[in-house]
């Protein structure tokens, strides 16, 4: 078999040690050496060809362009372009596979043209960062193994299809399977009936093999205790008072259960801890009271579903849902499929689930779509809400950032609802002693949060919110600076 040729590109003087290490490592590794042949310019014997002819010819002949970028831009030709950028541009033009590794040390001293090159790369592909030679070697190894998997030079079953878990049918919950069928029939017209035996359902979903061994996905979907087999399949949810990770922490929960339970529990955690503007019964006593949560529930749920469905279940890390004062972040241990970038997530793209046997049942139950619209839906829902465009980041983990609304954006709706509901105003004024104590606490600490007020007053955050809404409607307090601002007491 012809070896896969890797062209290693960088400013030679900045990465001389790293270039030699990678060449030696790739050639001598038991697995990588069987598939890859690296090239570096230092090994080219003396010849009469111009330097530019040699390196561009090697780019044309390579299968993979591997770029090491740091702080130096390097020699510039008569057009002001470095060899490294020329090589990258040619690899892009010829549709070569590109693996980029950026050294993240002394970035403030990075050459402006190198910064521009890195920004150009980041618009095209996913890049990895490293800080030392050992970190670079580990990242390159992982990327090359992934390349072999994606190109199917090496094959093994994905995690969700593996049956090497020792589980039996007794580890699955038959009631969960029946509820799944009921929901799937109502959501997607699922073809099987509720009376379908468990083995038939599992066979239909490819979750059991001919030897009656249970796939990992079956345990995550219908297991009595999924975390008995996969400890890290839990979801950690945490709320912070401010915009950074710091104590004290007002709320922290670890949720366990099947994937459907994890999605519902984590979504409820977020939705119960954000503001929810309540209207009035304008259509009569029997009409439903209109509500408007601060964040669109569909977007929150979609971000959590994506994290649970597409995460790397071989990792010891858990999905993390972190609610800050100004944003929601959802982290999952995983990487985007080969060829998919965070930029491509913002438009139409192929659906490439990391766990296809897990994704299919979640589709039937209405939790995800098969057409790769999840990230687009998150963006569209947030924009319809008038929120800042969500962000997607691929680093060591994949991260979704949904921005919360500023206080000033929602104040008019809240005040109007309060003023038009006399029953609610009366309820807010029912404890004047606590109201005066609240005002005193605000005077002492204008940046105090609702959670801190609730703790100091010995009441719930919901009660605090009602009291603040009433005081704002009466003009006794105002908010300045949005979510990161402060309260101002208006002296009478």
VEXDREN-2710 file (C-alpha; in Angstrom, 1 decimal):
% VEXDREN-2710
k/r/px/py/pz
1/UNK/0.0/0.0/0.0
2/UNK/1.3/3.5/-0.9
3/UNK/2.0/5.5/2.3
4/UNK/0.0/8.6/2.9
5/UNK/2.3/11.6/2.4
6/UNK/2.4/14.4/5.0
7/UNK/3.9/17.8/4.2
8/UNK/5.0/19.5/7.4
9/UNK/4.9/23.3/7.0
10/UNK/6.2/26.0/9.3
11/UNK/8.8/28.7/9.8
12/UNK/11.8/26.4/10.0
13/UNK/13.8/28.5/12.5
14/UNK/10.9/28.6/15.0
15/UNK/10.0/24.9/14.9
16/UNK/13.2/23.1/13.9
17/UNK/13.0/20.8/17.0
18/UNK/9.3/20.1/16.5
19/UNK/9.7/19.3/12.8
20/UNK/12.5/16.8/13.4
21/UNK/10.5/15.2/16.3
22/UNK/7.4/14.7/14.2
23/UNK/9.3/13.2/11.3
24/UNK/11.0/10.7/13.6
25/UNK/7.9/10.0/15.7
26/UNK/5.6/9.3/12.7
27/UNK/8.1/7.0/11.0
28/UNK/8.9/5.0/14.1
29/UNK/5.5/4.7/15.7
30/UNK/4.2/1.1/15.3
31/UNK/0.8/2.2/13.8
32/UNK/1.5/5.6/12.2
33/UNK/4.7/4.3/10.5
34/UNK/2.6/1.7/8.5
35/UNK/0.4/4.4/7.0
36/UNK/2.2/7.7/6.8
37/UNK/5.4/9.2/5.3
38/UNK/6.3/12.7/6.5
39/UNK/8.2/15.3/4.5
40/UNK/10.3/18.3/5.7
41/UNK/12.4/20.6/3.6
42/UNK/15.5/20.0/5.7
43/UNK/15.8/16.4/4.3
44/UNK/15.9/17.5/0.6
45/UNK/19.4/16.9/-0.9
46/UNK/21.1/19.8/-2.7
47/UNK/19.8/20.3/-6.2
48/UNK/19.5/23.0/-8.9
49/UNK/15.8/23.7/-8.5
50/UNK/14.6/26.9/-6.9
51/UNK/13.4/26.5/-3.3
52/UNK/9.9/27.7/-4.2
53/UNK/9.7/25.0/-6.9
54/UNK/10.6/22.3/-4.4
55/UNK/8.2/23.0/-1.6
56/UNK/5.2/23.8/-3.8
57/UNK/5.9/20.6/-5.8
58/UNK/5.8/18.6/-2.5
59/UNK/2.5/20.3/-1.5
60/UNK/1.0/19.2/-4.8
61/UNK/2.1/15.6/-4.2
62/UNK/1.1/15.3/-0.5
63/UNK/-2.1/13.9/0.9
64/UNK/-2.1/15.9/4.1
65/UNK/-0.8/19.4/4.8
66/UNK/0.3/19.7/8.4
67/UNK/0.9/23.3/9.5
68/UNK/2.8/24.4/12.7
69/UNK/2.0/28.1/13.3
70/UNK/3.5/30.3/16.1
71/UNK/4.6/33.9/16.4
72/UNK/6.9/34.3/13.4
73/UNK/5.6/34.9/9.9
74/UNK/9.0/34.1/8.3
75/UNK/10.7/35.2/5.1
76/UNK/8.5/37.2/2.7
77/UNK/8.8/37.1/-1.1
78/UNK/8.5/40.1/-3.4
79/UNK/4.8/40.1/-2.9
80/UNK/5.1/40.0/0.9
81/UNK/3.9/36.4/1.3
82/UNK/5.7/33.8/3.3
83/UNK/6.4/30.3/2.1
84/UNK/4.2/28.9/4.9
85/UNK/1.2/30.9/3.6
86/UNK/1.9/30.0/0.0
87/UNK/1.9/26.3/1.0
88/UNK/-1.3/26.7/2.9
89/UNK/-3.0/28.5/0.0
90/UNK/-1.9/25.8/-2.5
91/UNK/-3.1/23.0/-0.2
92/UNK/-6.5/24.7/0.1
93/UNK/-6.7/25.3/-3.6
94/UNK/-6.0/21.6/-4.3
95/UNK/-8.4/20.4/-1.6
96/UNK/-5.8/18.7/0.5
97/UNK/-6.6/17.5/4.0
98/UNK/-5.2/20.2/6.3
99/UNK/-4.2/19.7/10.0
100/UNK/-3.2/22.9/11.7
101/UNK/-1.5/23.2/15.2
102/UNK/-1.0/26.6/16.7
103/UNK/1.5/27.3/19.5
104/UNK/-0.2/29.4/22.2
105/UNK/2.7/31.0/24.0
106/UNK/3.6/34.7/23.9
107/UNK/0.7/35.4/21.6
108/UNK/1.0/39.1/22.3
109/UNK/4.3/39.1/20.4
110/UNK/2.9/37.4/17.3
111/UNK/3.6/39.0/13.9
112/UNK/0.6/40.8/12.5
113/UNK/0.8/38.8/9.3
114/UNK/0.9/35.5/11.2
115/UNK/-2.2/36.6/13.1
116/UNK/-3.9/37.3/9.8
117/UNK/-2.9/33.8/8.5
118/UNK/-4.2/32.1/11.6
119/UNK/-7.5/34.0/11.3
120/UNK/-7.8/32.9/7.7
121/UNK/-7.1/29.3/8.7
122/UNK/-9.7/29.4/11.5
123/UNK/-12.4/30.5/9.0
124/UNK/-11.7/27.3/7.0
125/UNK/-10.9/24.5/9.3
126/UNK/-10.7/23.3/13.0
127/UNK/-7.3/23.9/14.4
128/UNK/-5.7/22.7/17.6
129/UNK/-3.4/24.5/20.0
130/UNK/-0.4/23.3/21.9
131/UNK/2.1/24.7/24.4
132/UNK/5.0/22.3/24.4
133/UNK/6.5/19.5/22.2
134/UNK/4.8/16.7/24.1
135/UNK/1.4/18.3/23.7
136/UNK/2.0/18.7/20.0
137/UNK/3.0/15.0/19.6
138/UNK/-0.2/13.9/21.4
139/UNK/-2.4/16.2/19.3
140/UNK/-0.8/15.1/16.0
141/UNK/-1.2/11.4/17.0
142/UNK/-4.9/11.9/17.8
143/UNK/-5.5/13.8/14.5
144/UNK/-3.8/11.2/12.3
145/UNK/-5.7/8.3/14.0
146/UNK/-8.9/10.2/13.4
147/UNK/-7.9/10.7/9.7
148/UNK/-7.4/7.0/9.4
149/UNK/-10.8/6.3/10.9
150/UNK/-12.6/8.9/8.7
151/UNK/-10.9/7.5/5.6
152/UNK/-11.7/4.0/6.8
153/UNK/-8.1/2.8/6.6
154/UNK/-8.8/1.4/10.1
155/UNK/-12.2/0.3/11.4
156/UNK/-13.9/-0.6/14.6
157/UNK/-17.4/-0.1/15.9
158/UNK/-18.4/3.3/17.2
159/UNK/-19.0/3.5/20.9
160/UNK/-22.7/3.4/20.8
161/UNK/-22.7/0.2/18.6
162/UNK/-20.2/-1.7/20.8
163/UNK/-21.7/-4.7/22.7
164/UNK/-18.7/-5.4/25.0
165/UNK/-20.4/-4.2/28.2
166/UNK/-21.6/-7.5/29.8
167/UNK/-25.2/-6.2/30.0
168/UNK/-28.3/-8.4/29.6
169/UNK/-32.0/-7.7/28.9
170/UNK/-32.5/-7.5/32.7
171/UNK/-30.5/-4.3/32.7
172/UNK/-33.1/-2.6/30.5
173/UNK/-36.4/-1.1/31.6
174/UNK/-39.3/-2.5/29.7
175/UNK/-41.6/0.4/30.7
176/UNK/-39.1/2.9/29.3
177/UNK/-39.2/1.0/26.0
178/UNK/-43.0/1.1/25.9
179/UNK/-43.1/4.9/26.7
180/UNK/-40.5/5.4/23.9
181/UNK/-42.8/3.6/21.4
182/UNK/-45.8/5.7/22.5
183/UNK/-43.9/8.9/22.1
184/UNK/-42.3/7.9/18.8
185/UNK/-45.7/6.9/17.3
186/UNK/-47.2/10.3/18.3
187/UNK/-44.1/12.4/17.2
188/UNK/-42.9/10.6/14.1
189/UNK/-45.5/7.9/13.2
190/UNK/-43.1/5.1/14.5
191/UNK/-44.1/1.8/12.8
192/UNK/-44.0/-0.6/15.8
193/UNK/-46.9/-1.0/18.2
194/UNK/-46.8/-0.4/22.0
195/UNK/-47.2/-4.2/22.5
196/UNK/-43.9/-4.9/20.6
197/UNK/-41.6/-7.2/22.7
198/UNK/-38.4/-5.6/23.9
199/UNK/-36.2/-7.8/21.7
200/UNK/-38.1/-6.9/18.6
201/UNK/-37.8/-3.2/19.4
202/UNK/-34.1/-3.5/20.0
203/UNK/-33.6/-5.5/16.8
204/UNK/-35.5/-2.8/14.8
205/UNK/-33.2/-0.1/16.3
206/UNK/-30.1/-2.2/15.7
207/UNK/-29.4/-2.2/19.5
208/UNK/-28.9/-6.0/19.9
209/UNK/-26.9/-8.4/17.9
210/UNK/-27.4/-12.0/16.9
211/UNK/-25.8/-13.3/20.1
212/UNK/-28.3/-11.2/22.1
213/UNK/-25.6/-8.9/23.3
214/UNK/-26.9/-5.4/24.2
215/UNK/-25.4/-2.3/22.5
216/UNK/-24.1/0.6/24.6
217/UNK/-26.7/2.8/23.0
218/UNK/-29.5/0.6/24.4
219/UNK/-28.2/1.1/27.9
220/UNK/-28.0/4.9/27.5
221/UNK/-31.6/5.0/26.1
222/UNK/-33.5/2.4/28.1
223/UNK/-31.1/1.3/30.9
224/UNK/-32.4/1.0/34.5
225/UNK/-29.1/2.5/35.7
226/UNK/-27.1/3.7/32.7
227/UNK/-24.4/5.2/35.0
228/UNK/-23.7/1.7/36.4
229/UNK/-22.0/1.0/33.0
230/UNK/-21.0/4.5/32.0
231/UNK/-20.1/6.6/35.0
232/UNK/-19.4/9.8/33.0
233/UNK/-22.7/9.7/31.2
234/UNK/-24.1/12.1/33.8
235/UNK/-24.8/15.8/33.3
236/UNK/-23.4/18.4/35.7
237/UNK/-25.4/21.6/36.0
238/UNK/-24.2/24.7/37.9
239/UNK/-25.3/28.3/38.4
240/UNK/-22.9/31.2/39.1
241/UNK/-23.7/34.6/40.5
242/UNK/-21.4/36.4/38.1
243/UNK/-19.9/36.1/34.7
244/UNK/-16.9/33.8/35.7
245/UNK/-16.5/30.5/37.5
246/UNK/-16.2/31.4/41.2
247/UNK/-17.7/30.7/44.6
248/UNK/-20.1/30.9/46.2
249/UNK/-22.3/28.7/43.9
250/UNK/-26.0/29.2/44.4
251/UNK/-27.0/25.9/42.6
252/UNK/-25.2/22.7/41.6
253/UNK/-26.8/19.5/40.5
254/UNK/-25.5/16.2/39.0
255/UNK/-28.2/14.4/37.0
256/UNK/-28.2/10.7/36.2
257/UNK/-30.5/8.5/34.2
258/UNK/-31.2/7.7/30.6
259/UNK/-30.5/10.3/27.8
260/UNK/-34.1/11.5/27.7
261/UNK/-34.2/12.1/31.5
262/UNK/-30.8/13.9/31.3
263/UNK/-32.1/16.2/28.6
264/UNK/-35.3/17.0/30.5
265/UNK/-33.6/17.5/33.9
266/UNK/-30.9/19.7/32.6
267/UNK/-33.3/21.8/30.6
268/UNK/-35.5/22.3/33.7
269/UNK/-32.5/23.3/35.7
270/UNK/-31.8/26.2/33.3
271/UNK/-35.4/27.3/32.7
272/UNK/-36.2/27.4/36.4
273/UNK/-33.2/29.7/37.1
274/UNK/-33.7/32.4/34.5
275/UNK/-36.3/35.2/34.5
276/UNK/-39.7/34.4/33.3
277/UNK/-41.9/37.4/32.6
278/UNK/-45.6/36.8/33.6
279/UNK/-48.5/38.6/32.0
280/UNK/-52.1/39.0/33.1
281/UNK/-55.3/37.1/32.4
282/UNK/-56.6/39.7/29.9
283/UNK/-59.0/37.2/28.3
284/UNK/-60.8/36.3/31.6
285/UNK/-60.2/34.3/34.8
286/UNK/-60.1/31.0/32.9
287/UNK/-57.5/32.1/30.3
288/UNK/-53.9/30.9/30.6
289/UNK/-51.5/33.5/32.0
290/UNK/-49.0/34.4/29.2
291/UNK/-45.3/33.9/30.1
292/UNK/-42.1/34.8/28.3
293/UNK/-38.9/33.1/29.6
294/UNK/-35.7/35.1/29.3
295/UNK/-34.2/32.4/27.0
296/UNK/-36.0/30.4/24.3
297/UNK/-36.6/27.0/25.7
298/UNK/-36.2/25.3/22.3
299/UNK/-32.7/26.7/21.9
300/UNK/-31.7/25.7/25.4
301/UNK/-33.0/22.2/24.9
302/UNK/-31.4/21.9/21.5
303/UNK/-28.0/22.8/22.9
304/UNK/-28.3/20.2/25.7
305/UNK/-29.6/17.5/23.4
306/UNK/-26.7/18.1/21.0
307/UNK/-24.2/17.8/23.9
308/UNK/-25.7/14.6/25.2
309/UNK/-26.2/13.0/21.8
310/UNK/-23.0/13.9/20.1
311/UNK/-20.5/13.7/23.0
312/UNK/-17.5/11.3/23.2
313/UNK/-18.7/8.6/25.6
314/UNK/-15.2/7.1/25.8
315/UNK/-14.1/10.3/27.7
316/UNK/-14.1/10.4/31.5
317/UNK/-15.5/13.9/31.3
318/UNK/-19.2/14.8/31.7
319/UNK/-21.5/17.1/29.9
320/UNK/-21.5/20.5/31.7
321/UNK/-24.3/23.0/31.7
322/UNK/-23.2/26.3/33.3
323/UNK/-25.5/29.3/33.8
324/UNK/-23.7/32.6/34.3
325/UNK/-25.3/36.0/34.9
326/UNK/-24.8/37.0/31.2
327/UNK/-24.8/33.7/29.4
328/UNK/-25.5/29.9/29.2
329/UNK/-22.6/27.6/28.3
330/UNK/-23.1/23.9/27.4
331/UNK/-19.9/21.9/27.2
332/UNK/-19.5/18.3/25.9
333/UNK/-16.4/16.2/25.6
334/UNK/-16.2/15.7/21.9
335/UNK/-15.1/17.0/18.6
336/UNK/-16.8/17.9/15.3
337/UNK/-16.8/15.3/12.6
338/UNK/-13.9/15.4/10.1
339/UNK/-14.4/18.3/7.7
340/UNK/-17.0/20.1/9.7
341/UNK/-16.1/23.5/11.3
342/UNK/-17.8/25.9/13.7
343/UNK/-18.3/28.2/10.7
344/UNK/-20.2/25.5/8.8
345/UNK/-22.4/24.9/11.8
346/UNK/-24.0/28.3/11.2
347/UNK/-25.5/27.3/7.8
348/UNK/-26.8/24.2/6.1
349/UNK/-24.6/21.2/6.7
350/UNK/-24.6/17.5/6.7
351/UNK/-25.8/15.6/9.7
352/UNK/-22.9/13.5/10.9
353/UNK/-23.9/12.1/14.4
354/UNK/-21.0/10.8/16.5
355/UNK/-23.4/8.2/18.0
356/UNK/-25.8/7.2/15.2
357/UNK/-27.5/4.4/17.1
358/UNK/-28.2/6.9/19.9
359/UNK/-29.3/9.7/17.5
360/UNK/-31.8/7.6/15.7
361/UNK/-34.1/6.9/18.7
362/UNK/-33.7/10.5/19.8
363/UNK/-35.0/11.5/16.4
364/UNK/-38.0/9.2/16.7
365/UNK/-38.9/10.7/20.1
366/UNK/-38.7/14.3/18.6
367/UNK/-35.6/15.3/20.5
368/UNK/-33.4/15.9/17.4
369/UNK/-33.8/16.4/13.6
370/UNK/-31.9/14.2/11.1
371/UNK/-31.1/16.9/8.7
372/UNK/-28.4/18.7/10.7
373/UNK/-30.4/21.8/11.5
374/UNK/-29.8/21.8/15.3
375/UNK/-27.2/24.5/15.4
376/UNK/-29.1/26.6/12.9
377/UNK/-32.2/26.3/15.0
378/UNK/-30.3/27.5/18.1
379/UNK/-29.2/30.6/16.2
380/UNK/-32.6/31.3/14.6
381/UNK/-34.5/30.9/17.9
382/UNK/-32.1/33.3/19.8
383/UNK/-32.3/35.9/17.0
384/UNK/-36.1/35.7/17.0
385/UNK/-35.9/36.4/20.7
386/UNK/-33.8/39.5/20.0
387/UNK/-30.7/38.0/21.7
388/UNK/-27.1/38.2/20.6
389/UNK/-26.1/35.5/18.1
390/UNK/-25.0/32.3/19.9
391/UNK/-21.4/31.2/19.6
392/UNK/-19.8/27.7/19.0
393/UNK/-16.3/26.9/20.0
394/UNK/-14.2/23.8/19.3
395/UNK/-11.2/23.4/21.4
396/UNK/-10.4/20.5/23.7
397/UNK/-14.2/20.3/24.2
398/UNK/-17.1/21.5/22.1
399/UNK/-18.9/24.5/23.6
400/UNK/-22.1/26.4/22.9
401/UNK/-22.7/29.9/24.3
402/UNK/-26.2/31.3/24.4
403/UNK/-26.2/35.0/25.6
404/UNK/-28.8/36.1/28.1
405/UNK/-30.8/39.3/27.7
406/UNK/-29.8/42.5/29.4
407/UNK/-32.0/43.8/32.2
408/UNK/-32.8/47.0/30.4
409/UNK/-34.2/45.0/27.4
410/UNK/-36.9/43.4/29.4
411/UNK/-37.8/46.1/31.9
412/UNK/-40.8/47.6/30.1
413/UNK/-42.6/44.3/29.6
414/UNK/-42.2/43.5/33.3
415/UNK/-43.3/46.8/34.6
416/UNK/-46.3/46.9/32.4
417/UNK/-47.4/43.5/33.6
418/UNK/-47.0/44.4/37.2
419/UNK/-48.9/47.7/36.9
420/UNK/-51.8/46.0/35.1
421/UNK/-52.2/43.3/37.7
422/UNK/-53.5/44.8/41.0
423/UNK/-53.7/41.4/42.7
424/UNK/-50.0/40.9/42.1
425/UNK/-49.1/44.4/43.3
426/UNK/-51.1/43.8/46.5
427/UNK/-49.2/40.5/47.0
428/UNK/-45.8/42.3/46.6
429/UNK/-46.8/44.9/49.2
430/UNK/-48.0/42.3/51.7
431/UNK/-44.7/42.3/53.7
432/UNK/-43.5/45.9/54.1
433/UNK/-40.8/44.9/56.7
434/UNK/-39.1/42.6/54.2
435/UNK/-39.3/45.3/51.5
436/UNK/-37.6/47.8/53.7
437/UNK/-34.9/45.3/54.6
438/UNK/-34.4/44.6/50.9
439/UNK/-34.0/48.3/50.1
440/UNK/-31.5/48.5/52.9
441/UNK/-29.5/45.6/51.5
442/UNK/-29.5/47.2/48.1
443/UNK/-28.2/50.5/49.6
444/UNK/-25.3/48.6/51.3
445/UNK/-24.4/46.6/48.1
446/UNK/-25.8/48.0/44.9
447/UNK/-24.5/45.1/42.8
448/UNK/-26.1/42.4/45.0
449/UNK/-27.8/39.6/43.1
450/UNK/-31.3/38.3/43.6
451/UNK/-29.9/35.0/44.9
452/UNK/-28.0/36.8/47.6
453/UNK/-31.0/38.9/48.5
454/UNK/-33.1/35.7/48.9
455/UNK/-30.5/34.2/51.1
456/UNK/-30.2/37.3/53.3
457/UNK/-33.9/37.7/53.6
458/UNK/-34.7/34.0/54.1
459/UNK/-37.2/33.9/51.2
460/UNK/-37.2/32.4/47.7
461/UNK/-35.7/34.0/44.6
462/UNK/-39.2/34.1/43.1
463/UNK/-40.4/36.2/46.1
464/UNK/-37.4/38.5/45.7
465/UNK/-38.2/39.0/42.0
466/UNK/-41.8/39.9/42.8
467/UNK/-40.7/42.4/45.4
468/UNK/-38.1/44.0/43.0
469/UNK/-40.7/44.1/40.2
470/UNK/-43.1/46.0/42.5
471/UNK/-40.5/48.5/43.6
472/UNK/-39.4/49.1/40.1
473/UNK/-43.0/49.7/39.0
474/UNK/-43.4/52.2/41.8
475/UNK/-40.2/54.0/40.8
476/UNK/-38.5/53.3/44.1
477/UNK/-35.5/51.4/42.6
478/UNK/-34.0/51.4/39.1
479/UNK/-31.5/49.3/37.3
480/UNK/-28.4/50.8/35.6
481/UNK/-26.0/48.8/33.5
482/UNK/-27.9/45.7/32.5
483/UNK/-27.0/42.3/33.8
484/UNK/-23.6/43.5/35.0
485/UNK/-24.9/46.7/36.5
486/UNK/-26.2/47.9/39.8
487/UNK/-29.4/48.8/41.6
488/UNK/-30.1/52.5/42.5
489/UNK/-32.5/53.4/45.3
490/UNK/-34.6/56.5/44.4
491/UNK/-34.9/58.6/47.6
492/UNK/-38.3/60.0/48.2
END
